[in-house]
Amino acid sequence: MSRRLSANVFRLVVAMTVLLAFVALGACNGNDDPVAANAEWPVWSLQDGDYRGHFDDREHNVSVQLTIENEEIVDVSLRWAYYRGEDYRAADEDPFAGIFDQHVESLEYLIGARGVEEIVERTVYMEGSPSGPALDAIATQDVDGFSAATIRSGKIGSAVRDAFNRGRYRE
């Protein structure tokens, strides 16, 4: 009988803890704060300076740096890019050298984007396989004679979002 009572008490304590957690989260969600209630993602403060971001899915590693002046991306650099340990930046031959060029060209498509809305719009074109103006910005289309592969630039878009989510790296 005491074992059954202990199990029921445990379940009751767990249920009450979960209930209190939901109540606490509801109280902290900002619904009473008109500024928080009207906030939209992304909430980026585009202050002048450099921003750094990273993408890593264990096979692909991409690190970018972007420079903002007057809420406009004025410079970009691909700090590093690896695939399964292969450093694209150090590659002298295709397909890796061509893939590096595609990464740089895709990132350079962001130069001139002004304001959060335009930066988000341009990164959307980079998701999955690049499309529209993002694809047109990649001059190095075919880098692998066997597969004629072009990059999937979503990892660059993800690194860009990471950079702005992290905030300014340096003034």
Contact map, one row per residue, 1 for C-alpha under 8 A:
111110000000000000000000000000000000000000000000000000000000000000000000000000000000000000000000000000000000000000000000000000000000000000000000000000000000000000000000000
111111000000000000000000000000000000000000000000000000000000000000000000000000000000000000000000000000000000000000000000000000000000000000000000000000000000000000000000000
111111100000000000000000000000000000000000000000000000000000000000000000000000000000000000000000000000000000000000000000000000000000000000000000000000000000000000000000000
111111110000000000000000000000000000000000000000000000000000000000000000000000000000000000000000000000000000000000000000000000000000000000000000000000000000000000000000000
111111111000000000000000000000000000000000000000000000000000000000000000000000000000000000000000000000000000000000000000000000000000000000000000000000000000000000000000000
011111111100000000000000000000000000000000000000000000000000000000000000000000000000000000000000000000000000000000000000000000000000000000000000000000000000000000000000000
001111111110000000000000000000000000000000000000000000000000000000000000000000000000000000000000000000000000000000000000000000000000000000000000000000000000000000000000000
000111111111000000000000000000000000000000000000000000000000000000000000000000000000000000000000000000000000000000000000000000000000000000000000000000000000000000000000000
000011111111100000000000000000000000000000000000000000000000000000000000000000000000000000000000000000000000000000000000000000000000000000000000000000000000000000000000000
000001111111110000000000000000000000000000000000000000000000000000000000000000000000000000000000000000000000000000000000000000000000000000000000000000000000000000000000000
000000111111111000000000000000000000000000000000000000000000000000000000000000000000000000000000000000000000000000000000000000000000000000000000000000000000000000000000000
000000011111111100000000000000000000000000000000000000000000000000000000000000000000000000000000000000000000000000000000000000000000000000000000000000000000000000000000000
000000001111111110000000000000000000000000000000000000000000000000000000000000000000000000000000000000000000000000000000000000000000000000000000000000000000000000000000000
000000000111111111000000000000000000000000000000000000000000000000000000000000000000000000000000000000000000000000000000000000000000000000000000000000000000000000000000000
000000000011111111100000000000000000000000000000000000000000000000000000000000000000000000000000000000000000000000000000000000000000000000000000000000000000000000000000000
000000000001111111110000000000000000000000000000000000000000000000000000000000000000000000000000000000000000000000000000000000000000000000000000000000000000000000000000000
000000000000111111111000000000000000000000000000000000000000000000000000000000000000000000000000000000000000000000000000000000000000000000000000000000000000000000000000000
000000000000011111111100000000000000000000000000000000000000000000000000000000000000000000000000000000000000000000000000000000000000000000000000000000000000000000000000000
000000000000001111111110000000000000000000000000000000000000000000000000000000000000000000000000000000000000000000000000000000000000000000000000000000000000000000000000000
000000000000000111111111000000000000000000000000000000000000000000000000000000000000000000000000000000000000000000000000000000000000000000000000000000000000000000000000000
000000000000000011111111100000000000000000000000000000000000000000000000000000000000000000000000000000000000000000000000000000000000000000000000000000000000000000000000000
000000000000000001111111110000000000000000000000000000000000000000000000000000000000000000000000000000000000000000000000000000000000000000000000000000000000000000000000000
000000000000000000111111111000000000000000000000000000000000000000000000000000000000000000000000000000000000000000000000000000000000000000000000000000000000000000000000000
000000000000000000011111111100000000000000000000000000000000000000000000000000000000000000000000000000000000000000000000000000000000000000000000000000000000000000000000000
000000000000000000001111111110000000000000000000000000000000000000000000000000000000000000000000000000000000000000000000000000000000000000000000000000000000000000000000000
000000000000000000000111111110000000000000000000000000000000000000000000000000000000000000000000000000000000000000000000000000000000000000000000000000000000000000000000000
000000000000000000000011111111100000000000000000000000000000000000000000000000000000000000000000000000000000000000000000000000000000000000000000000000000000000000000000000
000000000000000000000001111111100000000000000000000000000000000000000000000000000000000000000000000000000000000000000000000000000000000000000000000000000000000000000000000
000000000000000000000000111111100000000000000000000000000000000000000000000000000000000000000000000000000000000000000000000000000000000000000000000000000000000000000000000
000000000000000000000000001111111101100000000000000000000000000000000000000000000000000000000000000000000000000000000000000000000000000000000000000000000000000000000000000
000000000000000000000000001111111101100000000000000000000000000000000000000000000000000000000000000000000000000000000000000000000000000000000000000000000000000000000000000
000000000000000000000000000001111100100000000000000000000000000000000000000000000000000000000000000000000000000000000000000000000000000000000000000000000000000000000000000
000000000000000000000000000001111111100000000000000000000000000000000000000000000000000000000000000000000000000000000000000000000000000000000000000000000000000000000000000
000000000000000000000000000001111111110000000000000000000000000000000000000000000000000000000000000000000000000000000000000000000000000000000000000000000000000000000000000
000000000000000000000000000000001111111000000000000000000000000000000000000000000000000000000000000000000000000000000000000000000000000000000000000000000000000000000000000
000000000000000000000000000001101111111000000000000000000000000000000000000000000000000000000000000000000000000000000000000000000000000000000000000000000000000000000000000
000000000000000000000000000001111111111000000000000000000000000000000000000000000000000000000000000000000000000000000000000000000000000000000000000000000000000000000000000
000000000000000000000000000000000111111100000000000000000000000000000000000000000000000000000000000000000000000000000000000000000000000000000000000000000000000000000000000
000000000000000000000000000000000011111110100000000000000000000000000000000000000000000000000000000000000000000000000000000000000000000000000000000000000000000000000000000
000000000000000000000000000000000000011111100000000000000000000000000000000000000000000000000000000000000000000000000000000000000000000000000000000000000000000000000000000
000000000000000000000000000000000000001111100000000000000000000000000000000000000000000000000000000000000000000000000000000000000000000000000000000000000000000000000000000
000000000000000000000000000000000000000111110000000000000000000000000000000000000000000000000000000000000000000000010000000000000000000000000000000000000000000000000000000
000000000000000000000000000000000000001111111000000000000000000000000000000000000000000000000000000000000000000000000000000000000000000000000000000000000000000000000000000
000000000000000000000000000000000000000001111100000000000000000000000000000000000000000000000000000000000000000000010000000000000000000000000000000000000000000000011010000
000000000000000000000000000000000000000000111110000000000000000000000000000000000000000000000000000000000000000000000000000000000000000000000000000000000000000000010010000
000000000000000000000000000000000000000000011111000000000000000000010110000000000000000000000000000000000000000000110000000000000000000000000000000000000000000000010000000
000000000000000000000000000000000000000000001111100000000000000000011110000000000000000000000000000000000000000000000000000000000000000000000000000000000000000000000001000
000000000000000000000000000000000000000000000111110000000000000000111110000000000000000000000000000000000000000000000000000000000000000000000000000000000000000000000000001
000000000000000000000000000000000000000000000011111000000000000000111000000000000000000000000000000000000000000000000000000000000000000000000000000000000000000000000001111
000000000000000000000000000000000000000000000001111100000000000011110000000000000000000000000000000000000000000000000000000000000000000000000000000000000000000000000001111
000000000000000000000000000000000000000000000000111110000000000011110000000000000000000000000000000000000000000000000000000000000000000000000000000000000000000000110111110
000000000000000000000000000000000000000000000000011111000000001111000000000000000000000000000000000000000000000000000000000000000000000000000000000000000000000101110101100
000000000000000000000000000000000000000000000000001111100000001110000000000000000000000000000000000000000000000000000000000000000000000000000000000000000000001111110100000
000000000000000000000000000000000000000000000000000111110000111100000000000000000000000000000000000000000000000000000000000000000000000000000000000000000000011101100000000
000000000000000000000000000000000000000000000000000011111001111000000000000000000000000000000000000000000000000000000000000000000000000000000000000000000011011001000000000
000000000000000000000000000000000000000000000000000001111111110000000000000000000000000000000000000000000000000000000000000000000000000000000000000000000000000000000000000
000000000000000000000000000000000000000000000000000000111111100000000000000000000000000000000000000000000000000000000000000000000000000000000000000000000000000000000000000
000000000000000000000000000000000000000000000000000000011111100000000000000000000001000000000000000000000000000000000000000000000000000000000000000000000000000000000000000
000000000000000000000000000000000000000000000000000000011111100000000000000000000111100000000000000000000000000000000000000000000000000000000000000000000000000000000000000
000000000000000000000000000000000000000000000000000000111111110000000000000000001111000000000000000000000000000000000000000000000000000000000000000000000000000000000000000
000000000000000000000000000000000000000000000000000001111111111000000000000000011110000000000000000000000000000000000000000000000000000000000000000000000000000000000000000
000000000000000000000000000000000000000000000000000001110001111100000000000001111100000000000000000000000000000000000000000000000000000000000000000000000011001000000000000
000000000000000000000000000000000000000000000000000111100000111110000000000001111000000000000000000000000000000000000000000000000000000000000000000000000000001000000000000
000000000000000000000000000000000000000000000000000111000000011111000000000111110000000000000000000000000000000000000000000000000000000000000000000000000001001100100000000
000000000000000000000000000000000000000000000000011110000000001111100000000111100000000000000000000000000000000000000000000000000000000000000000000000000000000000100000000
000000000000000000000000000000000000000000000000011100000000000111110000111110000000000000000000000000000000000000000000000000000000000000000000000000000000000100100000000
000000000000000000000000000000000000000000000001111000000000000011111000111100000000000000000000000000000000000000000000000000000000000000000000000000000000000000000000000
000000000000000000000000000000000000000000000111111000000000000001111111111000000000000000000000000000000000000000000000000000000000000000000000000000000000000000000000000
000000000000000000000000000000000000000000000011100000000000000000111111110000000000000000000000000000000000000000000000000000000000000000000000000000000000000000000000000
000000000000000000000000000000000000000000000111000000000000000000011111000000000000000000000000000000000000000000000000000000000000000000000000000000000000000000000000000
000000000000000000000000000000000000000000000111000000000000000000011111100000000000000000000000000000000000000001110000000000000000000000000000000000000000000000000000000
000000000000000000000000000000000000000000000000000000000000000000011111110000000000000000000000000000000000001111100000000000000000000000000000000000000000000000000000000
000000000000000000000000000000000000000000000000000000000000000001111011111100000000000000000000000000000000011111000000000000000000000000000000000000000000000000000000000
000000000000000000000000000000000000000000000000000000000000000001111001111100000000000000000000000000000000001100000000000000000000000000000000000000000000000000000000000
000000000000000000000000000000000000000000000000000000000000000001110000111110000000000000000000000000000001001000000000000000000000000000000000000000000000000000000000000
000000000000000000000000000000000000000000000000000000000000000111100000111111000000000000000000000000000011011000000000000000000000000000000000000000000000000000000000000
000000000000000000000000000000000000000000000000000000000000000111000000001111100000000000000000000000010010000000000000000000000000000000000000000000000000000000000000000
000000000000000000000000000000000000000000000000000000000000011110000000000111111000000000000000000000110010000000000000000000000000000000000000000000000000000000000000000
000000000000000000000000000000000000000000000000000000000000011110000000000011111000000000000000000000000000000000000000000000000000000000000000000000000000000000000000000
000000000000000000000000000000000000000000000000000000000000111100000000000001111100001110000000000000000000000000000000000000000000000000000000000000000000000000000000000
000000000000000000000000000000000000000000000000000000000001111000000000000001111110001110000000000100000000000000000000000000000000000000000000000000000000000000000000000
000000000000000000000000000000000000000000000000000000000011110000000000000000011111111100000000000000000000000000000000000000000000000000000000000000000000000000000000000
000000000000000000000000000000000000000000000000000000000011100000000000000000001111111100000000000000000000000000000000000000000000000000000000000000000000000000000000000
000000000000000000000000000000000000000000000000000000000111000000000000000000000111110000000000000000000000000000000000000000000000000000000000000000000000000000000000000
000000000000000000000000000000000000000000000000000000000010000000000000000000000111111000000000000000000000000000000000000000000000000000000000000000000000000000000000000
000000000000000000000000000000000000000000000000000000000000000000000000000000000111111100000000000000000000000000000000000000000000000000000000000000000000000000000000000
000000000000000000000000000000000000000000000000000000000000000000000000000000011110111111100000000000000000000000000000000000000000000000000000000000000000000000000000000
000000000000000000000000000000000000000000000000000000000000000000000000000000011110011111100001101100000000000000000000000000000000000000000000000000000000000000000000000
000000000000000000000000000000000000000000000000000000000000000000000000000000011000001111100000100100000000000000000000000000000000000000000000000000000000000000000000000
000000000000000000000000000000000000000000000000000000000000000000000000000000000000001111110000100000000000000000000000000000000000000000000000000000000000000000000000000
000000000000000000000000000000000000000000000000000000000000000000000000000000000000001111111101100000000000000000000000000000000000000000000000000000000000000000000000000
000000000000000000000000000000000000000000000000000000000000000000000000000000000000000001111101100000000000000000000000000000000000000000000000000000000000000000000000000
000000000000000000000000000000000000000000000000000000000000000000000000000000000000000000111111110000000000000000000000000000000000000000000000000000000000000000000000000
000000000000000000000000000000000000000000000000000000000000000000000000000000000000000000111111111000000000000000000000000000000000000000000011000000000000000000000000000
000000000000000000000000000000000000000000000000000000000000000000000000000000000000000000001111111000000000000000000000000000000000000000000011000000000000000000000000000
000000000000000000000000000000000000000000000000000000000000000000000000000000000000000100111111111100000000000000000000000000000000000000000000000000000000000000000000000
000000000000000000000000000000000000000000000000000000000000000000000000000000000000000111111111111110000000000000000000000000000000000000000000000000000000000000000000000
000000000000000000000000000000000000000000000000000000000000000000000000000000000000000000001111111111000000000000000000000000000000000000010110000000000000000000000000000
000000000000000000000000000000000000000000000000000000000000000000000000000000000000000100000111111111100000000000000000000000000000000000000010000001100000000000000000000
000000000000000000000000000000000000000000000000000000000000000000000000000000001000000110000001111111110000000000000000000000000000000000000000000000000000000000000000000
000000000000000000000000000000000000000000000000000000000000000000000000000000000000000000000000111111111000000000000000000000000000000000010000000000000000000000000000000
000000000000000000000000000000000000000000000000000000000000000000000000000000000000000000000000011111111100000000000000000000000000000001111000000001100000000000000000000
000000000000000000000000000000000000000000000000000000000000000000000000000001000000000000000000001111111110000000000000000000000000000000000000000000101001000000000000000
000000000000000000000000000000000000000000000000000000000000000000000000000011000000000000000000000111111111000000000000000000000000000000000000000000000000000000000000000
000000000000000000000000000000000000000000000000000000000000000000000000000000000000000000000000000011111111100000000000000000000000000011100000000000000000000000000000000
000000000000000000000000000000000000000000000000000000000000000000000000000000000000000000000000000001111111110000000000000001000000011011000000000000001001000000000000000
000000000000000000000000000000000000000000000000000000000000000000000000000111000000000000000000000000111111111000000000000000000000000000000000000000000001000000000000000
000000000000000000000000000000000000000000000000000000000000000000000000001100000000000000000000000000011111111000000000000000000000000010000000000000000000000000000000000
000000000000000000000000000000000000000000000000000000000000000000000000000000000000000000000000000000001111111000000000010000000000010010000000000000000000000000000000000
000000000000000000000000000000000000000000000000000000000000000000000000100100000000000000000000000000000111111110000010011000000000000000000000000000000000000000000000000
000000000000000000000000000000000000000000000000000000000000000000000001111100000000000000000000000000000011111110000000000000000000000000000000000000000000000000000000000
000000000000000000000000000000000000000000000000000000000000000000000001110000000000000000000000000000000000011111000000000000000000000000000000000000000000000000000000000
000000000000000000000000000000000000000000000000000000000000000000000001100000000000000000000000000000000000011111100110010000000000000000000000000000000000000000000000000
000000000000000000000000000000000000000000000000000000000000000000000011100000000000000000000000000000000000000111111110000000000000000000000000000000000000000000000000000
000000000000000000000000000000000000000000000100000000000000000000000011000000000000000000000000000000000000000011111110000000000000000000000000000000000000000000000000000
000000000000000000000000000000000000000001010100000000000000000000000010000000000000000000000000000000000000000001111111000000000000000000000000000000000000000000000000000
000000000000000000000000000000000000000000000000000000000000000000000000000000000000000000000000000000000000000001111111100000000000000000000000000000000000000000000000000
000000000000000000000000000000000000000000000000000000000000000000000000000000000000000000000000000000000000000011111111110000000000000000000000000000000000000000000000000
000000000000000000000000000000000000000000000000000000000000000000000000000000000000000000000000000000000000010011111111111000000000000000000000000000000000000000000000000
000000000000000000000000000000000000000000000000000000000000000000000000000000000000000000000000000000000000000000011111111100000000000000000000000000000000000000000000000
000000000000000000000000000000000000000000000000000000000000000000000000000000000000000000000000000000000000000000001111111110000000000000000000000000000000000000000000000
000000000000000000000000000000000000000000000000000000000000000000000000000000000000000000000000000000000000110010000111111111000000010000000000000000000000000000000000000
000000000000000000000000000000000000000000000000000000000000000000000000000000000000000000000000000000000000010000000011111111100000000000000000000000000100100100000000000
000000000000000000000000000000000000000000000000000000000000000000000000000000000000000000000000000000000000000000000001111111100000000000000000000000000000100000000000000
000000000000000000000000000000000000000000000000000000000000000000000000000000000000000000000000000000000000000000000000111111100111111000000000000000000000000000000000000
000000000000000000000000000000000000000000000000000000000000000000000000000000000000000000000000000000000100000000000000011111111110011000000000000000011101100000000000000
000000000000000000000000000000000000000000000000000000000000000000000000000000000000000000000000000000000000000000000000001111111100000000000000000000011110100000000000000
000000000000000000000000000000000000000000000000000000000000000000000000000000000000000000000000000000000000000000000000000001111100000000000000000000011100000000000000000
000000000000000000000000000000000000000000000000000000000000000000000000000000000000000000000000000000000000000000000000000001111110000000000000000000111100000000000000000
000000000000000000000000000000000000000000000000000000000000000000000000000000000000000000000000000000000000000000000000000011111111011000000000000000111100000000000000000
000000000000000000000000000000000000000000000000000000000000000000000000000000000000000000000000000000000000000000000000000011001111111100000000000000000000000000000000000
000000000000000000000000000000000000000000000000000000000000000000000000000000000000000000000000000000000000000000000000000010000111111100000000000000000000000000000000000
000000000000000000000000000000000000000000000000000000000000000000000000000000000000000000000000000000000000000000000000000010000011111110000000000000000000000000000000000
000000000000000000000000000000000000000000000000000000000000000000000000000000000000000000000000000000000100100000000000010011000111111111000000000000000000000000000000000
000000000000000000000000000000000000000000000000000000000000000000000000000000000000000000000000000000000100000000000000000011000111111111000000000000000000000000000000000
000000000000000000000000000000000000000000000000000000000000000000000000000000000000000000000000000000000000000000000000000000000011111111100000000000000000000000000000000
000000000000000000000000000000000000000000000000000000000000000000000000000000000000000000000000000000001101100000000000000000000000111111100000000000000000000000000000000
000000000000000000000000000000000000000000000000000000000000000000000000000000000000000000000000000001001100000000000000000000000000011111111000000000000000000000000000000
000000000000000000000000000000000000000000000000000000000000000000000000000000000000000000000000000001001000000000000000000000000000000111111000000000000000000000000000000
000000000000000000000000000000000000000000000000000000000000000000000000000000000000000000000000010011000000000000000000000000000000000001111110000000000000000000000000000
000000000000000000000000000000000000000000000000000000000000000000000000000000000000000000000000000001000000000000000000000000000000000001111110000111000000000000000000000
000000000000000000000000000000000000000000000000000000000000000000000000000000000000000000000000010000000000000000000000000000000000000000011111100111000000000000000000000
000000000000000000000000000000000000000000000000000000000000000000000000000000000000000000000110011000000000000000000000000000000000000000011111100111000000000000000000000
000000000000000000000000000000000000000000000000000000000000000000000000000000000000000000000110000000000000000000000000000000000000000000000111111110000000000000000000000
000000000000000000000000000000000000000000000000000000000000000000000000000000000000000000000000000000000000000000000000000000000000000000000111111100000000000000000000000
000000000000000000000000000000000000000000000000000000000000000000000000000000000000000000000000000000000000000000000000000000000000000000000001111100000000000000000000000
000000000000000000000000000000000000000000000000000000000000000000000000000000000000000000000000000000000000000000000000000000000000000000000001111110000000000000000000000
000000000000000000000000000000000000000000000000000000000000000000000000000000000000000000000000000000000000000000000000000000000000000000001111111111000000000000000000000
000000000000000000000000000000000000000000000000000000000000000000000000000000000000000000000000000000000000000000000000000000000000000000001111001111100000000000000000000
000000000000000000000000000000000000000000000000000000000000000000000000000000000000000000000000001001000000000000000000000000000000000000001110000111110000000000000000000
000000000000000000000000000000000000000000000000000000000000000000000000000000000000000000000000001001100000000000000000000000001100000000000000000011111000000000000000000
000000000000000000000000000000000000000000000000000000000000000000000000000000000000000000000000000000000000000000000000000001111100000000000000000001111110000000000000000
000000000000000000000000000000000000000000000000000000000000000000000000000000000000000000000000000000100100000000000000000001111100000000000000000000111111100000000000000
000000000000000000000000000000000000000000000000000000000000000000000000000000000000000000000000000000000000000000000000001001111100000000000000000000011111110000000000000
000000000000000000000000000000000000000000000000000000100000010000000000000000000000000000000000000000000000000000000000000000100000000000000000000000011111111000000000000
000000000000000000000000000000000000000000000000000000100000010100000000000000000000000000000000000000100110000000000000000001000000000000000000000000001111111100000000000
000000000000000000000000000000000000000000000000000000000000000000000000000000000000000000000000000000000000000000000000001101100000000000000000000000001111111110000000000
000000000000000000000000000000000000000000000000000001100000000000000000000000000000000000000000000000000000000000000000000000000000000000000000000000000111111111000000000
000000000000000000000000000000000000000000000000000011100000011100000000000000000000000000000000000000000000000000000000000000000000000000000000000000000011111111100000000
000000000000000000000000000000000000000000000000000111000000000101000000000000000000000000000000000000000000000000000000001000000000000000000000000000000001111111110000000
000000000000000000000000000000000000000000000000000010000000000000000000000000000000000000000000000000000000000000000000000000000000000000000000000000000000111111111000000
000000000000000000000000000000000000000000000000000111100000000000000000000000000000000000000000000000000000000000000000000000000000000000000000000000000000011111111100000
000000000000000000000000000000000000000000000000001111000000000111000000000000000000000000000000000000000000000000000000000000000000000000000000000000000000001111111111000
000000000000000000000000000000000000000000011100001110000000000000000000000000000000000000000000000000000000000000000000000000000000000000000000000000000000000111111111000
000000000000000000000000000000000000000000010000000000000000000000000000000000000000000000000000000000000000000000000000000000000000000000000000000000000000000011111110000
000000000000000000000000000000000000000000000000001110000000000000000000000000000000000000000000000000000000000000000000000000000000000000000000000000000000000001111111100
000000000000000000000000000000000000000000011000001000000000000000000000000000000000000000000000000000000000000000000000000000000000000000000000000000000000000000111111100
000000000000000000000000000000000000000000000010111100000000000000000000000000000000000000000000000000000000000000000000000000000000000000000000000000000000000000110111111
000000000000000000000000000000000000000000000000111100000000000000000000000000000000000000000000000000000000000000000000000000000000000000000000000000000000000000000111111
000000000000000000000000000000000000000000000000111000000000000000000000000000000000000000000000000000000000000000000000000000000000000000000000000000000000000000000001111
000000000000000000000000000000000000000000000001110000000000000000000000000000000000000000000000000000000000000000000000000000000000000000000000000000000000000000000001111
